[in-house]
Protein backbone atom coordinates (compact mmCIF):
# COMPACT_ATOMS: atom_id res chain seq x y z
CA UNK A 1 0.00 0.00 0.00
CA UNK A 2 2.88 2.36 0.69
CA UNK A 3 4.13 1.91 -2.87
CA UNK A 4 0.63 2.62 -4.21
CA UNK A 5 0.34 5.79 -2.10
CA UNK A 6 3.74 6.98 -3.32
CA UNK A 7 2.84 6.29 -6.95
CA UNK A 8 -0.50 8.05 -6.50
CA UNK A 9 1.23 11.17 -5.21
CA UNK A 10 3.99 11.01 -7.83
CA UNK A 11 1.48 11.19 -10.70
CA UNK A 12 -0.56 14.00 -9.12
CA UNK A 13 -0.05 17.56 -10.38
CA UNK A 14 2.14 19.82 -8.24
CA UNK A 15 -0.70 22.28 -7.56
CA UNK A 16 -2.81 19.47 -6.14
CA UNK A 17 -0.14 18.09 -3.82
CA UNK A 18 0.77 21.63 -2.68
CA UNK A 19 -2.87 22.36 -1.84
CA UNK A 20 -3.09 19.09 0.12
CA UNK A 21 0.09 20.00 2.03
CA UNK A 22 -1.48 23.34 2.98
CA UNK A 23 -4.67 21.56 4.11
CA UNK A 24 -2.67 19.12 6.23
CA UNK A 25 -0.75 21.99 7.85
CA UNK A 26 -3.93 23.86 8.81
CA UNK A 27 -6.51 21.08 9.07
CA UNK A 28 -9.00 23.12 11.12
CA UNK A 29 -9.09 26.07 8.71
CA UNK A 30 -12.07 25.83 6.31
CA UNK A 31 -10.47 28.26 3.83
CA UNK A 32 -7.70 25.75 3.12
CA UNK A 33 -10.24 23.02 2.38
CA UNK A 34 -12.08 25.45 0.10
CA UNK A 35 -8.85 26.20 -1.77
CA UNK A 36 -8.17 22.47 -2.16
CA UNK A 37 -11.69 21.92 -3.53
CA UNK A 38 -11.10 24.72 -6.06
CA UNK A 39 -7.90 23.04 -7.27
CA UNK A 40 -9.60 19.63 -7.33
CA UNK A 41 -12.45 21.04 -9.41
CA UNK A 42 -10.07 22.76 -11.79
CA UNK A 43 -7.99 19.60 -12.33
CA UNK A 44 -10.95 17.21 -12.16
CA UNK A 45 -9.15 15.24 -9.45
CA UNK A 46 -12.12 14.25 -7.31
CA UNK A 47 -11.00 10.64 -6.88
CA UNK A 48 -7.52 11.71 -5.74
CA UNK A 49 -8.91 14.10 -3.13
CA UNK A 50 -11.48 11.59 -1.94
CA UNK A 51 -8.74 9.01 -1.42
CA UNK A 52 -6.75 11.53 0.61
CA UNK A 53 -9.73 12.44 2.78
CA UNK A 54 -10.56 8.73 3.27
CA UNK A 55 -6.99 8.14 4.44
CA UNK A 56 -7.35 11.05 6.85
CA UNK A 57 -10.65 9.67 8.16
CA UNK A 58 -8.98 6.29 8.79
CA UNK A 59 -6.08 7.90 10.62
CA UNK A 60 -8.40 10.04 12.77
CA UNK A 61 -11.69 8.15 13.25
CA UNK A 62 -13.21 10.87 15.45
CA UNK A 63 -12.46 13.67 12.99
CA UNK A 64 -15.64 15.28 11.66
CA UNK A 65 -13.78 17.42 9.13
CA UNK A 66 -12.64 14.50 6.96
CA UNK A 67 -16.15 13.06 6.91
CA UNK A 68 -17.68 16.44 6.07
CA UNK A 69 -15.15 17.04 3.30
CA UNK A 70 -15.80 13.60 1.82
CA UNK A 71 -19.51 14.42 1.67
CA UNK A 72 -18.71 17.78 0.11
CA UNK A 73 -16.52 16.11 -2.51
CA UNK A 74 -19.28 13.62 -3.27
CA UNK A 75 -21.77 16.44 -3.86
CA UNK A 76 -19.29 18.38 -6.00
CA UNK A 77 -18.59 15.27 -8.07
CA UNK A 78 -22.29 14.63 -8.62
CA UNK A 79 -22.87 18.27 -9.57
CA UNK A 80 -20.01 18.11 -12.08
CA UNK A 81 -21.35 14.89 -13.59
CA UNK A 82 -24.86 16.29 -13.90
CA UNK A 83 -23.63 19.58 -15.36
CA UNK A 84 -21.51 17.90 -18.01
CA UNK A 85 -23.93 15.11 -18.89
CA UNK A 86 -25.15 14.89 -22.47
CA UNK A 87 -28.26 13.20 -23.73
CA UNK A 88 -27.80 10.06 -25.73
CA UNK A 89 -28.76 10.21 -29.36
CA UNK A 90 -31.78 8.12 -30.16
CA UNK A 91 -30.24 6.22 -33.04
CA UNK A 92 -32.21 3.06 -32.48
CA UNK A 93 -33.38 1.60 -35.80
CA UNK A 94 -37.10 1.73 -36.38
CA UNK A 95 -38.55 -1.79 -36.30
CA UNK A 96 -40.16 -3.03 -39.51
CA UNK A 97 -39.16 0.11 -41.42
CA UNK A 98 -38.47 -1.76 -44.68
CA UNK A 99 -41.58 -3.90 -44.28
CA UNK A 100 -43.72 -0.80 -43.79
CA UNK A 101 -42.26 0.78 -46.94
CA UNK A 102 -42.96 -2.33 -49.05
CA UNK A 103 -46.50 -2.54 -47.69
CA UNK A 104 -47.13 1.13 -48.50
CA UNK A 105 -45.88 0.62 -52.08
CA UNK A 106 -48.14 -2.43 -52.52
CA UNK A 107 -51.18 -0.52 -51.21
CA UNK A 108 -50.49 2.38 -53.57
CA UNK A 109 -50.03 -0.01 -56.53
CA UNK A 110 -53.29 -1.82 -55.65
CA UNK A 111 -55.24 1.45 -55.45
CA UNK A 112 -53.75 2.63 -58.76
CA UNK A 113 -54.69 -0.69 -60.38
CA UNK A 114 -58.25 -0.49 -59.09
CA UNK A 115 -58.64 3.08 -60.31
CA UNK A 116 -57.29 2.06 -63.74
CA UNK A 117 -59.56 -1.00 -63.97
CA UNK A 118 -62.61 1.00 -62.92
CA UNK A 119 -61.85 3.77 -65.42
CA UNK A 120 -61.34 1.29 -68.26
CA UNK A 121 -64.41 -0.81 -67.51
CA UNK A 122 -66.95 2.03 -67.24
CA UNK A 123 -65.90 4.05 -70.27
CA UNK A 124 -68.52 4.39 -73.03
CA UNK A 125 -67.46 4.66 -76.66
CA UNK A 126 -68.30 7.91 -78.45
CA UNK A 127 -69.89 6.10 -81.41
CA UNK A 128 -72.33 3.25 -81.70
CA UNK A 129 -71.04 -0.06 -82.99
CA UNK A 130 -71.55 -0.56 -86.74
CA UNK A 131 -74.76 -2.38 -87.71
CA UNK A 132 -74.41 -5.96 -88.74
CA UNK A 133 -75.07 -6.86 -92.39
CA UNK A 134 -77.89 -9.31 -93.26
CA UNK A 135 -75.38 -11.83 -94.48
CA UNK A 136 -73.82 -12.09 -91.07
CA UNK A 137 -77.12 -12.47 -89.29
CA UNK A 138 -78.12 -15.97 -88.31
CA UNK A 139 -80.75 -17.77 -90.38
CA UNK A 140 -84.30 -17.55 -89.25
CA UNK A 141 -84.39 -13.99 -88.31
C-alpha atoms as an extended CHARMM CRD file, in Angstrom:
* protein
*
       141  EXT
         1         1  UNK       CA              0.0000000000        0.0000000000        0.0000000000  PROA      1               0.0000000000
         2         2  UNK       CA              2.8790000000        2.3590000000        0.6930000000  PROA      2               0.0000000000
         3         3  UNK       CA              4.1330000000        1.9070000000       -2.8750000000  PROA      3               0.0000000000
         4         4  UNK       CA              0.6290000000        2.6240000000       -4.2120000000  PROA      4               0.0000000000
         5         5  UNK       CA              0.3400000000        5.7930000000       -2.1000000000  PROA      5               0.0000000000
         6         6  UNK       CA              3.7430000000        6.9800000000       -3.3190000000  PROA      6               0.0000000000
         7         7  UNK       CA              2.8390000000        6.2900000000       -6.9540000000  PROA      7               0.0000000000
         8         8  UNK       CA             -0.5020000000        8.0500000000       -6.4960000000  PROA      8               0.0000000000
         9         9  UNK       CA              1.2300000000       11.1720000000       -5.2070000000  PROA      9               0.0000000000
        10        10  UNK       CA              3.9890000000       11.0150000000       -7.8330000000  PROA      10              0.0000000000
        11        11  UNK       CA              1.4830000000       11.1880000000      -10.6980000000  PROA      11              0.0000000000
        12        12  UNK       CA             -0.5580000000       14.0010000000       -9.1150000000  PROA      12              0.0000000000
        13        13  UNK       CA             -0.0450000000       17.5620000000      -10.3840000000  PROA      13              0.0000000000
        14        14  UNK       CA              2.1400000000       19.8210000000       -8.2440000000  PROA      14              0.0000000000
        15        15  UNK       CA             -0.7020000000       22.2830000000       -7.5640000000  PROA      15              0.0000000000
        16        16  UNK       CA             -2.8090000000       19.4700000000       -6.1390000000  PROA      16              0.0000000000
        17        17  UNK       CA             -0.1390000000       18.0920000000       -3.8210000000  PROA      17              0.0000000000
        18        18  UNK       CA              0.7730000000       21.6270000000       -2.6850000000  PROA      18              0.0000000000
        19        19  UNK       CA             -2.8710000000       22.3560000000       -1.8390000000  PROA      19              0.0000000000
        20        20  UNK       CA             -3.0850000000       19.0950000000        0.1210000000  PROA      20              0.0000000000
        21        21  UNK       CA              0.0860000000       19.9950000000        2.0260000000  PROA      21              0.0000000000
        22        22  UNK       CA             -1.4810000000       23.3400000000        2.9790000000  PROA      22              0.0000000000
        23        23  UNK       CA             -4.6740000000       21.5640000000        4.1100000000  PROA      23              0.0000000000
        24        24  UNK       CA             -2.6690000000       19.1190000000        6.2250000000  PROA      24              0.0000000000
        25        25  UNK       CA             -0.7530000000       21.9880000000        7.8450000000  PROA      25              0.0000000000
        26        26  UNK       CA             -3.9260000000       23.8620000000        8.8090000000  PROA      26              0.0000000000
        27        27  UNK       CA             -6.5140000000       21.0810000000        9.0710000000  PROA      27              0.0000000000
        28        28  UNK       CA             -9.0050000000       23.1210000000       11.1240000000  PROA      28              0.0000000000
        29        29  UNK       CA             -9.0920000000       26.0710000000        8.7100000000  PROA      29              0.0000000000
        30        30  UNK       CA            -12.0700000000       25.8340000000        6.3070000000  PROA      30              0.0000000000
        31        31  UNK       CA            -10.4650000000       28.2580000000        3.8350000000  PROA      31              0.0000000000
        32        32  UNK       CA             -7.6990000000       25.7490000000        3.1220000000  PROA      32              0.0000000000
        33        33  UNK       CA            -10.2400000000       23.0160000000        2.3800000000  PROA      33              0.0000000000
        34        34  UNK       CA            -12.0800000000       25.4540000000        0.0950000000  PROA      34              0.0000000000
        35        35  UNK       CA             -8.8510000000       26.1980000000       -1.7680000000  PROA      35              0.0000000000
        36        36  UNK       CA             -8.1730000000       22.4740000000       -2.1630000000  PROA      36              0.0000000000
        37        37  UNK       CA            -11.6860000000       21.9230000000       -3.5320000000  PROA      37              0.0000000000
        38        38  UNK       CA            -11.1040000000       24.7220000000       -6.0550000000  PROA      38              0.0000000000
        39        39  UNK       CA             -7.8970000000       23.0440000000       -7.2700000000  PROA      39              0.0000000000
        40        40  UNK       CA             -9.5970000000       19.6290000000       -7.3290000000  PROA      40              0.0000000000
        41        41  UNK       CA            -12.4480000000       21.0410000000       -9.4140000000  PROA      41              0.0000000000
        42        42  UNK       CA            -10.0740000000       22.7550000000      -11.7910000000  PROA      42              0.0000000000
        43        43  UNK       CA             -7.9950000000       19.6040000000      -12.3310000000  PROA      43              0.0000000000
        44        44  UNK       CA            -10.9470000000       17.2130000000      -12.1640000000  PROA      44              0.0000000000
        45        45  UNK       CA             -9.1490000000       15.2360000000       -9.4550000000  PROA      45              0.0000000000
        46        46  UNK       CA            -12.1240000000       14.2540000000       -7.3070000000  PROA      46              0.0000000000
        47        47  UNK       CA            -11.0040000000       10.6430000000       -6.8800000000  PROA      47              0.0000000000
        48        48  UNK       CA             -7.5230000000       11.7100000000       -5.7430000000  PROA      48              0.0000000000
        49        49  UNK       CA             -8.9080000000       14.1050000000       -3.1340000000  PROA      49              0.0000000000
        50        50  UNK       CA            -11.4810000000       11.5930000000       -1.9400000000  PROA      50              0.0000000000
        51        51  UNK       CA             -8.7380000000        9.0150000000       -1.4170000000  PROA      51              0.0000000000
        52        52  UNK       CA             -6.7550000000       11.5260000000        0.6140000000  PROA      52              0.0000000000
        53        53  UNK       CA             -9.7350000000       12.4360000000        2.7850000000  PROA      53              0.0000000000
        54        54  UNK       CA            -10.5560000000        8.7250000000        3.2730000000  PROA      54              0.0000000000
        55        55  UNK       CA             -6.9920000000        8.1400000000        4.4350000000  PROA      55              0.0000000000
        56        56  UNK       CA             -7.3470000000       11.0530000000        6.8480000000  PROA      56              0.0000000000
        57        57  UNK       CA            -10.6540000000        9.6740000000        8.1550000000  PROA      57              0.0000000000
        58        58  UNK       CA             -8.9840000000        6.2930000000        8.7940000000  PROA      58              0.0000000000
        59        59  UNK       CA             -6.0810000000        7.9010000000       10.6240000000  PROA      59              0.0000000000
        60        60  UNK       CA             -8.4010000000       10.0420000000       12.7700000000  PROA      60              0.0000000000
        61        61  UNK       CA            -11.6920000000        8.1540000000       13.2470000000  PROA      61              0.0000000000
        62        62  UNK       CA            -13.2140000000       10.8730000000       15.4540000000  PROA      62              0.0000000000
        63        63  UNK       CA            -12.4560000000       13.6650000000       12.9910000000  PROA      63              0.0000000000
        64        64  UNK       CA            -15.6410000000       15.2750000000       11.6640000000  PROA      64              0.0000000000
        65        65  UNK       CA            -13.7770000000       17.4240000000        9.1290000000  PROA      65              0.0000000000
        66        66  UNK       CA            -12.6380000000       14.4970000000        6.9650000000  PROA      66              0.0000000000
        67        67  UNK       CA            -16.1530000000       13.0600000000        6.9130000000  PROA      67              0.0000000000
        68        68  UNK       CA            -17.6840000000       16.4360000000        6.0690000000  PROA      68              0.0000000000
        69        69  UNK       CA            -15.1500000000       17.0450000000        3.3030000000  PROA      69              0.0000000000
        70        70  UNK       CA            -15.7990000000       13.5980000000        1.8200000000  PROA      70              0.0000000000
        71        71  UNK       CA            -19.5080000000       14.4190000000        1.6700000000  PROA      71              0.0000000000
        72        72  UNK       CA            -18.7100000000       17.7840000000        0.1100000000  PROA      72              0.0000000000
        73        73  UNK       CA            -16.5180000000       16.1070000000       -2.5110000000  PROA      73              0.0000000000
        74        74  UNK       CA            -19.2780000000       13.6220000000       -3.2720000000  PROA      74              0.0000000000
        75        75  UNK       CA            -21.7750000000       16.4400000000       -3.8620000000  PROA      75              0.0000000000
        76        76  UNK       CA            -19.2850000000       18.3760000000       -6.0040000000  PROA      76              0.0000000000
        77        77  UNK       CA            -18.5870000000       15.2660000000       -8.0710000000  PROA      77              0.0000000000
        78        78  UNK       CA            -22.2930000000       14.6320000000       -8.6250000000  PROA      78              0.0000000000
        79        79  UNK       CA            -22.8700000000       18.2690000000       -9.5660000000  PROA      79              0.0000000000
        80        80  UNK       CA            -20.0140000000       18.1110000000      -12.0800000000  PROA      80              0.0000000000
        81        81  UNK       CA            -21.3510000000       14.8910000000      -13.5880000000  PROA      81              0.0000000000
        82        82  UNK       CA            -24.8580000000       16.2910000000      -13.9030000000  PROA      82              0.0000000000
        83        83  UNK       CA            -23.6260000000       19.5840000000      -15.3570000000  PROA      83              0.0000000000
        84        84  UNK       CA            -21.5120000000       17.8980000000      -18.0110000000  PROA      84              0.0000000000
        85        85  UNK       CA            -23.9340000000       15.1110000000      -18.8910000000  PROA      85              0.0000000000
        86        86  UNK       CA            -25.1520000000       14.8910000000      -22.4660000000  PROA      86              0.0000000000
        87        87  UNK       CA            -28.2570000000       13.2020000000      -23.7280000000  PROA      87              0.0000000000
        88        88  UNK       CA            -27.7960000000       10.0580000000      -25.7260000000  PROA      88              0.0000000000
        89        89  UNK       CA            -28.7560000000       10.2090000000      -29.3590000000  PROA      89              0.0000000000
        90        90  UNK       CA            -31.7760000000        8.1210000000      -30.1610000000  PROA      90              0.0000000000
        91        91  UNK       CA            -30.2410000000        6.2150000000      -33.0440000000  PROA      91              0.0000000000
        92        92  UNK       CA            -32.2060000000        3.0580000000      -32.4840000000  PROA      92              0.0000000000
        93        93  UNK       CA            -33.3780000000        1.6020000000      -35.8030000000  PROA      93              0.0000000000
        94        94  UNK       CA            -37.1020000000        1.7280000000      -36.3850000000  PROA      94              0.0000000000
        95        95  UNK       CA            -38.5460000000       -1.7880000000      -36.2990000000  PROA      95              0.0000000000
        96        96  UNK       CA            -40.1630000000       -3.0280000000      -39.5070000000  PROA      96              0.0000000000
        97        97  UNK       CA            -39.1550000000        0.1080000000      -41.4170000000  PROA      97              0.0000000000
        98        98  UNK       CA            -38.4680000000       -1.7560000000      -44.6800000000  PROA      98              0.0000000000
        99        99  UNK       CA            -41.5770000000       -3.8980000000      -44.2800000000  PROA      99              0.0000000000
       100       100  UNK       CA            -43.7220000000       -0.8000000000      -43.7950000000  PROA      100             0.0000000000
       101       101  UNK       CA            -42.2580000000        0.7820000000      -46.9400000000  PROA      101             0.0000000000
       102       102  UNK       CA            -42.9610000000       -2.3270000000      -49.0520000000  PROA      102             0.0000000000
       103       103  UNK       CA            -46.5010000000       -2.5370000000      -47.6870000000  PROA      103             0.0000000000
       104       104  UNK       CA            -47.1270000000        1.1310000000      -48.5040000000  PROA      104             0.0000000000
       105       105  UNK       CA            -45.8830000000        0.6210000000      -52.0770000000  PROA      105             0.0000000000
       106       106  UNK       CA            -48.1370000000       -2.4250000000      -52.5160000000  PROA      106             0.0000000000
       107       107  UNK       CA            -51.1760000000       -0.5230000000      -51.2110000000  PROA      107             0.0000000000
       108       108  UNK       CA            -50.4900000000        2.3790000000      -53.5660000000  PROA      108             0.0000000000
       109       109  UNK       CA            -50.0350000000       -0.0060000000      -56.5260000000  PROA      109             0.0000000000
       110       110  UNK       CA            -53.2940000000       -1.8210000000      -55.6520000000  PROA      110             0.0000000000
       111       111  UNK       CA            -55.2360000000        1.4460000000      -55.4510000000  PROA      111             0.0000000000
       112       112  UNK       CA            -53.7500000000        2.6290000000      -58.7580000000  PROA      112             0.0000000000
       113       113  UNK       CA            -54.6870000000       -0.6930000000      -60.3810000000  PROA      113             0.0000000000
       114       114  UNK       CA            -58.2540000000       -0.4950000000      -59.0880000000  PROA      114             0.0000000000
       115       115  UNK       CA            -58.6370000000        3.0750000000      -60.3130000000  PROA      115             0.0000000000
       116       116  UNK       CA            -57.2950000000        2.0620000000      -63.7420000000  PROA      116             0.0000000000
       117       117  UNK       CA            -59.5640000000       -1.0010000000      -63.9710000000  PROA      117             0.0000000000
       118       118  UNK       CA            -62.6110000000        1.0020000000      -62.9190000000  PROA      118             0.0000000000
       119       119  UNK       CA            -61.8490000000        3.7660000000      -65.4220000000  PROA      119             0.0000000000
       120       120  UNK       CA            -61.3380000000        1.2890000000      -68.2600000000  PROA      120             0.0000000000
       121       121  UNK       CA            -64.4140000000       -0.8100000000      -67.5110000000  PROA      121             0.0000000000
       122       122  UNK       CA            -66.9470000000        2.0290000000      -67.2430000000  PROA      122             0.0000000000
       123       123  UNK       CA            -65.9010000000        4.0510000000      -70.2720000000  PROA      123             0.0000000000
       124       124  UNK       CA            -68.5180000000        4.3870000000      -73.0270000000  PROA      124             0.0000000000
       125       125  UNK       CA            -67.4640000000        4.6610000000      -76.6590000000  PROA      125             0.0000000000
       126       126  UNK       CA            -68.3020000000        7.9090000000      -78.4460000000  PROA      126             0.0000000000
       127       127  UNK       CA            -69.8940000000        6.1030000000      -81.4100000000  PROA      127             0.0000000000
       128       128  UNK       CA            -72.3260000000        3.2470000000      -81.6980000000  PROA      128             0.0000000000
       129       129  UNK       CA            -71.0400000000       -0.0570000000      -82.9870000000  PROA      129             0.0000000000
       130       130  UNK       CA            -71.5470000000       -0.5600000000      -86.7370000000  PROA      130             0.0000000000
       131       131  UNK       CA            -74.7580000000       -2.3820000000      -87.7100000000  PROA      131             0.0000000000
       132       132  UNK       CA            -74.4060000000       -5.9560000000      -88.7390000000  PROA      132             0.0000000000
       133       133  UNK       CA            -75.0650000000       -6.8610000000      -92.3870000000  PROA      133             0.0000000000
       134       134  UNK       CA            -77.8910000000       -9.3110000000      -93.2620000000  PROA      134             0.0000000000
       135       135  UNK       CA            -75.3810000000      -11.8330000000      -94.4810000000  PROA      135             0.0000000000
       136       136  UNK       CA            -73.8200000000      -12.0890000000      -91.0700000000  PROA      136             0.0000000000
       137       137  UNK       CA            -77.1240000000      -12.4690000000      -89.2930000000  PROA      137             0.0000000000
       138       138  UNK       CA            -78.1200000000      -15.9660000000      -88.3110000000  PROA      138             0.0000000000
       139       139  UNK       CA            -80.7520000000      -17.7680000000      -90.3780000000  PROA      139             0.0000000000
       140       140  UNK       CA            -84.3010000000      -17.5480000000      -89.2460000000  PROA      140             0.0000000000
       141       141  UNK       CA            -84.3920000000      -13.9860000000      -88.3110000000  PROA      141             0.0000000000
